[in-house]
Amino acid sequence: MVKTVKTFSQYNNISIFLHWLIAVGIVFMFILGWFMDTVPKDAAKSSTFDLFNMGLYVWELSKEVSPRSFYFNLHKSVGISLFALIILRILWRLTHKPPALLDSMKTWEKKLATGAHHGLYFLMVATPLAGIIMSISSKYGIHWFGIKLVGGIDNKASRELFYEFHEIFGLLILLILFFHIAGAFKHALVDKDGTIRRMWFHK
């Protein structure tokens, strides 16, 4: 009986996979965003890059580019990939009803959780979309892992406007994620209601 209730209350494995893949992608994007802003504009060009200068992975290119160009293009490429995953996650959620929130949660907790999830979904779409428009508004356009997707229109006013949107939306994601993670720890360590197990893989 306990096993049946537990299985029914869990998310399906595809939802769980997309949840954790997107979560890792978002964390990576923030780390990459912070790192690339520290790269000097006058650094020498190269065709080989030690990712984050940590000796973990060396990225080989077919031609020499500046480190700043490499990391900015990597940010765009991963961002577009992540955007596609987010759209897929939203479509999956719309076509596969998630399990109901736990009965042990108070009414205000359910409303807060629902509002946070809706806000996070909105920001996960708005943030990369603002970044895409910002990139198109620049003179460089968008390249996805070396493949040119869209040329730039070199509109400074539009680029600066959507740069601000991109930054603000990103900070709001961080804020919501902080409360999301704090809430998860509360449910795991204080309430001990099985919330974390609902978002982990199962047979």
C-alpha positions, 0 to 999 in steps of 0.5 A, spaced: 500 500 500 505 504 501 509 503 495 502 504 491 501 511 494 509 513 493 509 511 486 503 515 484 505 521 488 512 521 484 513 525 478 514 521 471 522 520 470 522 524 463 519 530 468 525 528 473 530 528 467 528 534 464 528 538 471 535 536 473 538 537 466 535 544 466 537 545 473 544 543 472 544 547 465 542 554 469 547 553 474 552 552 469 550 558 465 550 563 471 557 560 472 559 561 465 556 568 465 560 570 471 566 567 468 566 570 461 565 577 464 572 577 468 575 575 461 580 581 459 578 584 452 585 584 449 587 577 451 590 573 445 587 569 440 587 561 441 584 555 438 585 551 444 581 553 451 581 550 458 574 551 460 574 555 466 582 555 467 581 549 471 584 543 467 578 539 467 576 540 459 580 542 453 575 545 448 578 545 441 576 550 435 578 550 428 580 557 428 583 562 433 578 566 436 579 571 442 577 568 449 572 573 450 569 571 444 569 563 445 566 564 452 560 569 449 559 564 444 559 558 448 554 562 453 549 563 447 550 556 444 548 553 451 543 558 452 539 556 446 540 549 447 537 550 454 531 554 451 529 548 447 529 544 453 525 549 457 520 549 451 520 541 451 519 541 459 513 546 458 510 542 453 511 535 457 508 538 463 502 541 459 501 534 456 502 530 462 499 532 469 504 533 475 502 529 481 498 533 486 501 537 492 502 533 498 496 534 503 501 535 509 503 542 506 499 548 509 495 552 504 499 558 504 505 553 502 501 550 496 500 557 494 507 560 495 510 553 491 505 554 485 506 562 485 514 560 485 513 555 479 509 559 475 514 565 476 520 560 475 517 558 468 516 565 466 523 567 467 526 561 464 523 563 458 524 570 458 531 570 460 534 566 454 529 570 450 531 576 452 538 574 451 537 571 444 534 578 442 540 582 445 544 577 441 540 579 434 541 586 436 548 586 436 553 586 430 555 579 432 548 575 431 548 568 434 552 562 432 550 555 435 557 551 436 560 554 430 553 554 426 551 561 424 543 561 426 542 569 425 546 575 423 546 581 427 542 588 426 547 592 430 542 596 434 545 599 440 538 601 443 535 594 443 541 591 445 542 595 451 535 594 453 534 587 452 541 586 456 538 590 462 532 585 461 537 579 461 540 581 467 534 583 471 530 576 469 537 572 471 537 575 478 530 574 479 531 566 477 537 566 482 532 569 488 526 564 486 531 558 486 534 560 493 527 560 496 526 553 492 532 550 494 531 553 501 524 550 501 526 543 499 531 543 505 525 544 509 521 539 507 527 534 507 530 536 514 524 539 518 517 536 515 520 529 512 514 529 508 518 525 502 518 531 497 525 530 495 523 523 493 518 525 489 523 528 484 528 523 484 528 517 479 524 511 480 522 504 476 
